[in-house]
């Protein structure tokens, strides 16, 4: 890793001693899990969350809380099936409409409990009214349906247009063959997929969008190659994509891929996959819908490439979620510095050397989230304090940013920071003890101009 020129940002350094009001806004003794999603309503007045207990498989309600009044409303609560779920959670709001996407396990009795391969992307309205639908179609019965999936989707994320969803995925058909690898896919809404004669016992059904996998995973990557056996921790690059060297705007997702080094060590690295506008054309790796012995293959034009090679770093590996700046110019992730402390790094989706942004004494605990205008980042230190820093600047090759501490309490249960749509507040989770046990509560704090 290159040595760093330590530079401080004068604005942040001068404000580092300021304190900001921290308010707890949920209090009842249930979990109120933000799950690191797009949780703020478009007007910035509400936060959506789930009530998993403790996992999503036990999730029974999706709710929203008004930040100023504390009013709580249930927006979705399907019938609970003992021993099965249905398992709902990980709510995320569209940036362009009042629609919520979330994880949904089997909604009718299937005899199978909620599982990584038994979940889909549910869609409901923010006010809890209107029809419930699934984003991704599911077809487990050969011949498989093009545009449908055969497994479970998770970590659904809207792009800036509100027309695309990204997700991670586990395939049931391949799991039955003894191979269970996590990978990444996308759904293009507005291109509905119909499944003929869906079997409710297999959780089959239609979807609002056309779904494909976009990353190739293999069980045993060749040592020293760019092959991966796991792809996850992904996000859209920019609200509209990123600008390639030829000036063309490209839709893509950044993710962490698990590689195998020349010495045989598994190392997580940062990757990018470009996503074509047309998902319907099969690529060279096989049919979009997959076969009985192969994963669904990426469409023509889906191209993945590696951005980091940390094998020679003192402490190799990329960590956390690859959140990106709204303009698509930067991808942030966590990695260890030369002292072995976890810090925030950034790099361009076009490639180049990663830039270290923090040098916190105890290190950084949470993947940073970008402010809506793309000028700042929020994260959590290892001691549980929430902080913000300026984002990377193109004119500075190496730059360490001094943090503004938004919270002073050193509580290591602090996690899942989310920036408001207006950029004026940050929400986060913190575990709070009560007479009836501990529960995850939601807090909010203001941020500097």
Secondary structure, 3 states (H helix, E strand, C coil): CCCCCCCCCHHHHHHCCCCCCEEECCCCCCCCECCCCCCECCCCCEEEEECCCCCHHHCCCEEEEECCCCCEEEEECCCCECCCECCEEEEEECCCCCEEEEEEECCCCCCCCCECCEEEEEEEECCCCCCCEECEEECCCCCCCCCEECEEEEEEEECCCCCEEEEEEEEHHHHHCCCCCCEEEEEEEEEEECCCCCCHHHCCECEEEEEEECCCCCCCCCCCCCCCCCEEEEEECCCCCEECCCCCEECEEEEEEEEECCCCCEEEEEEEEECCCCCCCECCCCCCCCECCECCCCECCCEEEECCCCCCCCCCCEECCCCECCCCCCEEEEEECCCCCEEEEEEECCEEEEEECCCCCCCECCCCEECCCCCEEEEEECCCCEEEEECCCCCCCCCCCCCEECCCCCCCCCEEEEECCCCCEEEEEEEEEECCEEEEEEEEEECCC
